[in-house]
């Protein structure tokens, strides 16, 4: 006879680390979301990701912005646009896309230049 699970297997979802309370934002803070951490966490297995920290940017750090230029859209320092993080972020994104193939979705931090989907500065 097989043992029956008391709790169903949770669905694996990628999530911006700051939404889980990790202090990884540019200002050293987080954007913990109680609905995610207290309600949805019962149903989902969250896989935290922070692209800026993963590519070696510190906490706190200068903000980055997405800038349209002749070479395309670039992720650069807000105060010092000569600091270009685009290649490192793209390399990280490709690596993580391969490593996290088993995810069923992702929860992004709105307006983040590395995670946001729209209305990003």
PyMOL commands that set and color helices and strands:
alter all, ss='L'
color gray80, all
select helices_A, chain A and resi 17-20+34-42+51-54+86-99
alter helices_A, ss='H'
color red, helices_A
select strands_A, chain A and resi 11-16+44-49+64-69+72-77+106-107
alter strands_A, ss='S'
color yellow, strands_A
deselect
rebuild
show_as cartoon
